[in-house]
Amino acid sequence: MVFAQHDNIILIGMPGAGKSTIGVLLAKAIGYDFVDTDLLIQRQAGMPLGDYLHNRGYQALRQLEAEVIQGLNATSTVIATGGSAVYSDEAMYHLKASGYVIYLQCALDVLDGRIASMSDRGIAAPTGQTLADVLAERTPRYEHFADVTVEVSNQDAEQALARIRKQLPL
């Protein structure tokens, strides 16, 4: 893939993988803007993701996420998506058309240590689904939409940033 200066860098992956943290660092490092779609969703919903999930359910959260992403028009921006963005083919193709998609792959034990509560975190999944279930269900979708996969399980933010920068066709 040829990477044009106006293209975006889109980070996908599980909640807790570091998309927002690494995204901010990456944007600073390469002089791009930064957008966290979870924050855009919260603004649209008028409440935190966990509250929206509790009040409206995971399918409504996924639908709102898809709508917000499809309405996003950005250039030269690092975009950190919500973990469930990959459930909407339309949203993901919209993102892919605007840039380079990087899957931040993170091991279950690391994610488990970073996420205290799936519902408080606003993870859009059916009641009773474990973090392991969510990871198993989403992994094929992350891999399908990614232009490149970067393993970040045993990396601090700076190490992960260095690994990502090596993968970028800048």
N, C-alpha and C positions, 0 to 999 in steps of 0.2 A: 504494500500500500504506500502510495506517495503521500507524504504528510505536508500539506500546505500550511503556511503561517496562519491562515484564518481558521484552520480546523480546531476543533475542541478535543480535549482529552477527557474521556468518560471513564470513571471508576465504578466498577460493579463488584459485587461480592456480598457475603453474609454480613449482617449486623455484627459489629465487634471486630471486623477485619481491619479497620483503620482507614476507611475511605475518606471520612471527613478530616481526620488529623493529617493524613498523608496528603490529601488533596490541597489543603491550605499550604503546606510546605512546598509541594510541587508547583503550585501557582506562583508563589513568591520566587521560587528558584528560576522559573522560566519567563517570568514577567506576564503571566496570564491573570485574568480575573478568576474568581472562584464562586461557584454556586453549589449549595447543598440542597438537593430537591426535597429532602425531609423538612427543611425549614420553610420552603415554598408551600409545601402541603399543609404544614401547621398554620401558616398565615391564611391560606385559603379556607381551611377548616375552622379557624378561629379558636383552636384549642390544641394542646399537645397531642402527639400521635397516640400515646397510650389512652388518653381520654376518648379520642375519636374512635379508636379500636373498641373500647369498652362500650361506648354509646351506639355505634353504628355497625360494628362487626368487621371482620377481616376482608370480606369481599367488597364492602363499601370503601374501605381504606385502599385496597388495590385499585379500584375504579378511579378514585380521586387521584391517586398517584399517576395512573396512566394519563388522565386528563391534563394534569399539571405538566408532565413531561412532554406531552404532545404539543402543548402551548409554549414550550420553551424555545426561544430563538436567541442563540448566543453565538459569539465568535471569539476565538482566542481565549477560551474559558476552560478551566478544569471543572468538571461537573461530577460531584459525588452523588450517586443515586441511592435511593433506599434499597434495601436488600431484596424487596419483592418487585422491583421495576421489571425484572426479566419475565414476569408473568404476562406482560402485555407485549405481544409481537409488534403491534403498531408503535408503541412508545419506544421500543428498542430499535426498530428500523428508523424511526425519526432521529434517535440519537446517533446511530451508526452512520446515517447520511451526513451528519455534521462533524464527524471526527473519528478518533481512534479509541477503541474500547479496550480497557485493561481490566482483566479479572484479577482481583486481589484474593488469592487462594489462601485460606487459613484453616488450620487443623481444628477439629472439634474440641479437643481438650483446651486449646488456647481460647477459642470462642467461649466455651463454657466458663472459663475463669474470668472473662471480661463482661459477661452478661449475667447480672444477678437475677433478673426477672424478665421473661419474654413479654408478658403483658405490659409491665411498666415501661419497657423499652419500645413498645409499639410494634412488635413483630407481627406482621400480617399473616397469621396462620390459624387453622382451625383449632378450636379448643381440644386439648388432649394431645396435640402434636408436640413431640419433644424437639429440642434443638437438633438432635441427631436426625430426626425425621425431616425437619425443614432443610437441613444441609443436604441430605440424600436426595430430596425432591428437587432442590434448586440447582445442584451442581451441574447436571447435564445442560440446563438452560444457560448457566453462566458460561460454560465451555462453548456452547453453540454460538453465543453472541460475541464472545471475546475475539479481538484481533491478536491478543497476546495474553498469556497467563503469567503472573508473577507470584511466586510463593513467598508469603510474608509471615508465616507462623512464628518463626524464631528470630524475627528481626525487630529491632526497635525502629522508631519512625524514621530516623536518619538513614539507617541501613536499608530499610524498605525503599526510601526515596532514591538512594543510589542505585538500587536494583532496577527500579522503574525507569530511571533516566537512561540506563544502559539499553533498555528495550525501545525507547522512543526514537523514531526516525527523524530526529531534529538535526 
